[in-house]
Amino acid sequence: KCDRERVSEVCLAEFLSYGPQREEGKERKCLLRKTDDGKIVKWDVETNDSLRTLEEAFQKVELSLGFDIELKFDDNVVYRQRHLVHVLQLILQVFFLTNGGTEIYNDTRRNSLEQAINVCLEGGFQGIASEIKGVFKNPGAVPKIKDSNLSLLTYGTLK
């Protein structure tokens, strides 16, 4: 049986107990994920490795490699602007993630490209990562993003 817990609610030792373990014979907890339709299912992938801390990733990755770090914020929490900016400024190149208005969040800053521009300018971020449908829904925001000297990355499909 798998218990349902949010990653933000577990301590480090418990977090590291999920999935494959580094030490043979050590008990492993089941990893779960939420599907797009809201169902909770067992996390199955072709190749698994034990979970790592961010510190280990920085120490053990080959120097010739780069990698992206994605911070997940709770969709149901509206973070104070000062806290949000402080956390995000700890990273060198920050892109503010938005769905560009294709979904509505409690934190209104995630609900439009215009709000994302404001967050980036106030926080000194490098740019915006937006769901592509949000960009097509509001193409007028693209010149505003460019004029603000921000980068724009997109993700998603047009299905």
C-alpha positions, 0 to 999 in steps of 0.5 A: 500500500502506498501512502499519499503525502506531499513532498513539501510535508516530509523531512529529508530522511523520509524524502530520500526513502522514496523510490529505489534505495542506495543501500541494498535491503533498505525499505523503499516507499512508493512514489506516486504522481498526479495525472492531468485528470487528477488521478493519483497513480504509481510512478513508473518509469523505465529507469529509476535511480535513488533520489538526490538532494540539490547539494548532491546534484551540484557536487556530483554532476560532471562539470561539462554538463549543465542542468535545469532546476525547476522549483515547484510552488504549491498551486493553492498557496499565494506566496508573498512577493518578497518571499517569492522574489527572494527564493527565485533570486537564489538561482542564476537564471530564473524564468517565471512559469505561467500557463498564460491564462489557460488555467486559473490559479489562486496566485493571480500572478500566474494567470496571465503573461502581463502578470508574469512580465511584472513579476520578472521585471520586479524580481530581475528574472531572465524571462518567462516560461509559458504554456504555448496556448497562453502565448497564442491566446495573447500574442500581443504580449510577445512584443511586450516581453521582447521590449522588456528584454525578457526571454520567452520559453514555451512548452506544451502542444497545440492539440 
